Amino acid sequence: MSRKYRNTAQWLELIEVFEQSGQSQVEFCAEHNLNPAYFSKRRSELMKAQFEPAFVQVQSSSTCSSAVSFDTSLMLRFQQTELTLPLSVDPRWLAGLIKILAA
């Protein structure tokens, strides 16, 4: 088998052709002059990469000094109306209030 360089897009296209072919991996690889073990490895890697979560875990670190003050309230403004609530407000209560006001 001669070696041929394929980029990720080409591998994804080749994998799609395989999945639509109805052939076994061995048959497909023989027909396309591919090493079955390498084809299986690339397919596994690329399929895993496609289904990894789109979200990443965020880690934050902060340094606080005594000169920094934190607001203990939440202010909502809409047009000419302003509503100030404590940060301890129950989110379900706030959601209910917003639903009622939106009706």
C-alpha positions as CSV (number, residue, x, y, z in Angstrom):
1,M,0.0,0.0,0.0
2,S,1.4,3.4,-0.9
3,R,1.1,6.1,1.6
4,K,-1.1,9.1,0.9
5,Y,-1.4,12.1,3.1
6,R,-5.0,13.1,3.9
7,N,-6.1,16.1,5.9
8,T,-9.0,15.9,8.4
9,A,-11.6,17.0,5.9
10,Q,-10.5,14.3,3.5
11,W,-10.6,11.7,6.2
12,L,-14.1,12.8,7.2
13,E,-15.3,12.5,3.6
14,L,-13.7,9.0,3.3
15,I,-15.4,7.9,6.5
16,E,-18.7,9.2,5.2
17,V,-18.3,7.3,2.0
18,F,-17.5,4.2,4.1
19,E,-20.6,4.6,6.2
20,Q,-22.8,4.9,3.1
21,S,-21.1,2.0,1.3
22,G,-22.7,-0.8,3.3
23,Q,-19.3,-2.6,3.2
24,S,-17.3,-4.0,6.1
25,Q,-14.2,-2.1,7.1
26,V,-12.0,-4.8,5.6
27,E,-13.8,-4.7,2.3
28,F,-13.8,-0.9,2.1
29,C,-10.1,-0.7,3.0
30,A,-9.2,-3.3,0.4
31,E,-11.1,-1.5,-2.3
32,H,-9.6,1.9,-1.3
33,N,-6.1,0.6,-0.7
34,L,-6.2,1.6,3.0
35,N,-4.6,-0.1,6.0
36,P,-7.6,-1.4,8.0
37,A,-6.0,-0.8,11.4
38,Y,-5.1,2.8,10.6
39,F,-8.5,3.5,9.0
40,S,-10.1,2.2,12.2
41,K,-7.8,4.3,14.4
42,R,-8.5,7.5,12.4
43,R,-12.2,6.9,12.3
44,S,-12.3,6.4,16.0
45,E,-10.3,9.5,16.7
46,L,-12.4,11.7,14.4
47,M,-15.7,10.4,15.5
48,K,-14.7,11.0,19.2
49,A,-13.5,14.6,18.3
50,Q,-16.9,15.3,16.6
51,F,-18.9,14.3,19.7
52,E,-16.8,16.0,22.4
53,P,-18.8,18.6,24.3
54,A,-18.8,22.1,22.9
55,F,-18.5,23.5,26.4
56,V,-15.3,23.6,28.4
57,Q,-14.9,23.8,32.1
58,V,-14.0,27.2,33.2
59,Q,-11.6,27.7,36.1
60,S,-11.3,31.1,37.6
61,S,-9.1,32.5,40.2
62,S,-9.6,35.8,41.9
63,T,-7.8,37.9,44.4
64,C,-9.7,40.0,46.7
65,S,-8.5,42.9,48.7
66,S,-10.1,44.7,51.5
67,A,-10.5,47.8,49.3
68,V,-12.8,45.9,46.9
69,S,-16.5,46.2,47.7
70,F,-19.1,43.9,46.3
71,D,-22.7,44.9,45.6
72,T,-25.2,42.9,47.5
73,S,-28.1,43.7,45.3
74,L,-29.3,43.0,41.8
75,M,-30.7,45.9,39.7
76,L,-33.0,45.2,36.8
77,R,-33.8,48.1,34.4
78,F,-36.4,48.1,31.6
79,Q,-37.4,51.4,29.9
80,Q,-38.4,53.7,32.7
81,T,-38.7,51.0,35.4
82,E,-36.0,50.0,37.9
83,L,-36.2,47.0,40.3
84,T,-33.6,46.4,43.0
85,L,-33.5,43.0,44.7
86,P,-31.1,41.4,47.1
87,L,-28.8,38.8,45.7
88,S,-30.4,36.2,48.0
89,V,-33.7,36.5,46.0
90,D,-35.1,33.0,45.1
91,P,-34.5,32.5,41.3
92,R,-37.9,30.7,41.0
93,W,-39.7,33.7,42.6
94,L,-37.9,36.1,40.2
95,A,-38.7,33.9,37.2
96,G,-42.4,33.9,38.3
97,L,-42.4,37.7,38.7
98,I,-40.9,38.1,35.2
99,K,-43.5,35.8,33.7
100,I,-46.3,37.8,35.4
101,L,-44.9,41.1,34.3
102,A,-44.4,39.8,30.7
103,A,-48.1,38.7,30.5
